[in-house]
């Protein structure tokens, strides 16, 4: 279940991925579409998880999930 990034608790698990080069707007759009789809279907034990992502500085993808 996709939620607002800032609504996730401080205890959320976070993964940070760095691109090898700056991402242009088209690339960021593709990544945002795929990350949205991923967050919307992310489950554990058949239960939806609250998840979100951010793209920062045109180079970093930050994924976060509330496992509680």
Backbone as CSV, one residue per row, in Angstrom:
resi,resn,N_x,N_y,N_z,CA_x,CA_y,CA_z,C_x,C_y,C_z
1,UNK,0.845,-1.153,0.000,0.000,0.000,0.000,0.905,1.235,0.000
2,UNK,0.772,2.032,-1.006,1.581,3.249,-1.137,1.028,4.324,-0.210
3,UNK,1.897,4.889,0.614,1.521,5.972,1.526,2.505,7.122,1.340
4,UNK,2.194,8.252,1.919,3.115,9.394,1.864,4.393,9.042,2.620
5,UNK,5.524,9.365,2.048,6.811,9.014,2.642,6.913,9.544,4.072
6,UNK,6.513,10.775,4.281,6.643,11.400,5.599,5.672,10.843,6.632
7,UNK,4.712,10.014,6.209,3.778,9.419,7.169,4.324,8.125,7.776
8,UNK,5.430,7.622,7.238,6.018,6.400,7.781,6.701,6.705,9.113
9,UNK,6.661,5.754,10.053,7.280,5.997,11.360,8.804,5.974,11.282
10,UNK,9.428,6.508,12.306,10.896,6.521,12.372,11.469,5.109,12.392
11,UNK,10.660,4.125,12.770,11.117,2.734,12.828,11.026,2.013,11.479
12,UNK,10.577,2.703,10.439,10.454,2.078,9.114,11.823,1.620,8.618
13,UNK,11.822,0.512,7.886,13.065,0.033,7.266,13.296,0.836,5.998
14,UNK,14.554,1.150,5.733,14.901,2.012,4.600,16.013,1.371,3.783
15,UNK,15.869,1.432,2.460,16.905,0.994,1.527,17.238,2.177,0.635
16,UNK,18.516,2.395,0.386,18.955,3.501,-0.467,19.763,2.927,-1.622
17,UNK,19.348,3.272,-2.832,20.034,2.825,-4.042,20.562,4.057,-4.771
18,UNK,21.807,3.985,-5.202,22.435,5.108,-5.899,22.617,4.772,-7.370
19,UNK,22.210,5.686,-8.234,22.441,5.529,-9.670,23.887,5.893,-9.979
20,UNK,24.433,5.295,-11.011,25.808,5.568,-11.406,25.991,6.925,-12.055
21,UNK,24.889,7.533,-12.459,24.933,8.854,-13.098,23.641,9.584,-12.751
22,UNK,23.622,10.874,-12.988,22.409,11.652,-12.749,21.291,11.120,-13.642
23,UNK,20.096,11.038,-13.094,18.939,10.575,-13.845,18.202,11.777,-14.425
24,UNK,17.856,11.685,-15.708,17.087,12.781,-16.293,15.614,12.627,-15.889
25,UNK,14.788,13.590,-16.261,13.380,13.574,-15.854,12.638,12.359,-16.386
26,UNK,12.952,11.931,-17.598,12.307,10.749,-18.170,12.656,9.512,-17.355
27,UNK,13.920,9.344,-17.042,14.358,8.197,-16.245,13.730,8.230,-14.853
28,UNK,13.683,9.403,-14.250,13.064,9.517,-12.932,11.579,9.162,-12.996
29,UNK,10.915,9.545,-14.074,9.505,9.209,-14.247,9.281,7.714,-14.351
30,UNK,10.135,7.033,-15.104,10.027,5.576,-15.242,10.253,4.906,-13.889
31,UNK,11.269,5.346,-13.176,11.558,4.775,-11.854,10.397,5.033,-10.901
32,UNK,9.831,6.227,-10.934,8.701,6.549,-10.063,7.495,5.665,-10.373
33,UNK,7.224,5.418,-11.652,6.112,4.539,-12.031,6.329,3.134,-11.499
34,UNK,7.531,2.615,-11.661,7.829,1.252,-11.213,7.852,1.153,-9.695
35,UNK,8.395,2.161,-9.035,8.425,2.153,-7.567,7.011,2.261,-7.003
36,UNK,6.164,3.052,-7.644,4.768,3.154,-7.219,4.086,1.797,-7.322
37,UNK,4.238,1.130,-8.453,3.633,-0.192,-8.636,4.169,-1.180,-7.604
38,UNK,5.471,-1.135,-7.350,6.076,-2.040,-6.371,5.498,-1.793,-4.978
39,UNK,5.453,-0.527,-4.559,4.945,-0.196,-3.227,3.474,-0.576,-3.074
40,UNK,2.701,-0.418,-4.140,1.277,-0.744,-4.081,1.024,-2.235,-3.915
41,UNK,1.962,-3.078,-4.350,1.730,-4.524,-4.247,2.606,-5.210,-3.204
42,UNK,3.397,-4.453,-2.452,4.316,-5.021,-1.460,3.512,-5.633,-0.321
43,UNK,3.719,-6.913,-0.066,3.010,-7.615,0.994,3.978,-8.472,1.797
44,UNK,3.523,-8.844,2.977,4.227,-9.821,3.810,3.156,-10.713,4.416
45,UNK,3.297,-12.000,4.220,2.316,-12.967,4.730,0.915,-12.617,4.230
46,UNK,0.824,-12.242,2.979,-0.433,-11.900,2.295,-1.112,-10.647,2.843
47,UNK,-0.390,-9.849,3.619,-0.933,-8.599,4.147,-0.204,-7.418,3.502
48,UNK,-0.941,-6.394,3.073,-0.275,-5.232,2.468,0.585,-4.496,3.487
49,UNK,1.710,-3.990,3.022,2.607,-3.205,3.863,2.518,-1.737,3.462
50,UNK,2.648,-0.859,4.438,2.712,0.575,4.146,4.118,0.864,3.640
51,UNK,4.200,1.352,2.427,5.504,1.577,1.800,5.491,2.882,1.018
52,UNK,6.689,3.405,0.798,6.819,4.629,0.023,8.225,4.727,-0.546
53,UNK,8.435,5.760,-1.350,9.748,5.981,-1.949,9.935,7.462,-2.215
54,UNK,11.185,7.828,-2.398,11.562,9.174,-2.830,12.713,9.033,-3.806
55,UNK,12.784,9.948,-4.740,13.966,10.087,-5.589,14.601,11.411,-5.188
56,UNK,15.826,11.344,-4.703,16.504,12.542,-4.216,17.690,12.915,-5.092
57,UNK,17.828,14.197,-5.321,18.983,14.760,-6.028,19.210,14.126,-7.399
58,UNK,18.150,13.552,-7.991,18.283,12.957,-9.315,19.221,11.772,-9.365
59,UNK,19.512,11.195,-8.204,20.494,10.119,-8.180,20.159,8.997,-7.199
60,UNK,19.382,9.271,-6.172,19.124,8.286,-5.124,17.661,7.864,-5.112
61,UNK,17.426,6.555,-5.064,16.091,6.005,-4.846,16.058,5.528,-3.407
62,UNK,15.121,6.047,-2.648,14.968,5.651,-1.250,13.634,4.927,-1.126
63,UNK,13.691,3.669,-0.715,12.501,2.857,-0.466,12.359,2.690,1.034
64,UNK,11.127,2.772,1.527,10.889,2.597,2.956,9.612,1.797,3.158
65,UNK,9.597,0.998,4.236,8.432,0.181,4.540,8.219,0.130,6.044
66,UNK,6.952,0.186,6.429,6.553,0.025,7.829,6.154,-1.431,7.994
67,UNK,6.959,-2.196,8.694,6.697,-3.627,8.869,5.841,-3.928,10.095
68,UNK,5.435,-2.898,10.834,4.654,-3.150,12.053,3.201,-3.453,11.747
